[in-house]
């Protein structure tokens, strides 16, 4: 039996008798112990096996409520299968198009079954029309419980994590039972979780790796108290997040930049000084993308009034190809920035530090990046150049990883694809450097804009554009144009509630140009202002640069034809 499933079962019989999961906030909160979740999972598993599910089968899950998702995914693991969380359609989704995309995903992962839960049980006719076999999760309740878990090995597939790529062709990271066990164990040690007292609070979607692995599988496997709501509940009223931390004494949470910025701004407008009590929070993880200093500062300043310690900010580095977490910053140190010379970074790929008190700090002559800590236990990291030569400290190159949590490969529509080379190294595609063994990420290799012999990082451009009044927090994108040619340049696409008025858009675009030019000493080719909700995003709320670039190209082509 895999160590992962062994731990699940042992937790249900031990700590899981007292610790559990709260769902249904804010309208109908219900708490169930992890032991109760496990018993329901055994029922579901029994129903799946009696229905003909074979060991090693790939099962897709489409449900919104964590109260259904938790026992459903555990049931699949008890049957020795693998789980894939399907991307959820929204009110604006074209269901015919979604069904075709889902059919492609199911064929790619070899899944013969979809488990449907509310509200997506209404999609049963759509799946049936496409010949997709499904079962309603509600119909598995009351089945004869599975007596014993189906044996699995460490190398068997446990989770097929769909990536949030921007192309029409999907891809899934193949995460093994051994990967899950190793990375979860390392995260618990790295974050110094107190299994009997910590309380995790999350609204992150379970079809994203942080929401699925970090804030469902980890607490369920080791019996940590969890308060779990859906992304819709958060987006409907973002202040539910600090409300739940206050109500349940939350000690650990996580979110991408945009959420910290939004909630920070809204908390700052709350009149009552005792509206929230965030004194229990010790981990506010930020690791889904390069950490935005402005977003963190907005959150920290607003939270200070509600007894939140600034040191709880917890920068991290992770990716699905390493199961989830790669490195954590040291606990209770807050956000530490490495300030470096812009000229050396962009022209010579060297991160030359700028000391405290240097007059260049705070000017366009420097760049700053979050220090993301040392690799977690079982992982090693180094930095290599384009030829694969290992670079020294503060030399910028591509980060690569090796270790227990590094996944064996992808499933693609064209077949399996390995993630590791012959020596077990994974090239991450992230550019960065090491400082005293700690990882610093500058950006994605494919996103770097090369102009005038300089490497411009999109995050610098986006942060400058996002600082303009009227641009929505976390909704500015630097689009690379004519990549790899002598004419390479960039555009900036932003969202604004002011979009729609031509004169206002021109003023906003002019301010964006000025702010970006001051920050990176390069002028955007153009600035496009879009209405709120226009930019394509990943399930965790990050803007998708490649998809935005495609959207920009289509817009330019359409304007040229008209």
Buried (B, 14 or more C-beta within 10 A) or exposed (E): BBBBBBBBBBBBEEBBBEBBBBBBBEEEBEBBBBBBBBBBBBBBBBBBBEEEBEEBBBBBBBBBBBBBBBBBBBBBBBBBBBBBBBBBBEEEEEEEEBBEBBBBBBEBBBBBBBBBBBEBBEBBEBBEEEEBEBBBBEBBEEBEBBEEBBEBEBEBBBBBBBBBEBEEEBBBBBBBBBBBBBBBBBBBEBBEBEBEEBBBBBBBBBBBBBBBBBBBBBBBBBBBBBBBBBBEBBEEEBBBBBBBBBBBBBBBBBBBBBBBBBBBBBBEEBEEEEBBBBBBBBBBBBBBBBBBBBBBBBBBBBBEBBBBBBBBBBBBBBBBBBBBBBBBBBBBBBBBBBBBBBBBBBEBBBBBBBEEEBEEEEEBBBBBBBBBBBBBBBBEBBBBEEEEEEBEEBBBBBBBBBBBBBBBBBBBEEEEEEBBEEEBBBBBBBBBBBBEEBBBBBBBBEBBBBBEEBBBBBBBBBBBBBBBEBBBBBBBBBBBBEBEEEEBBBBBBBBBEBBEEEEBBEBBBEBBBEBBBEBBBBEBEBBBBBEEEBBBBBBBBBBBBBBBBBBBEEEBEEEEEE
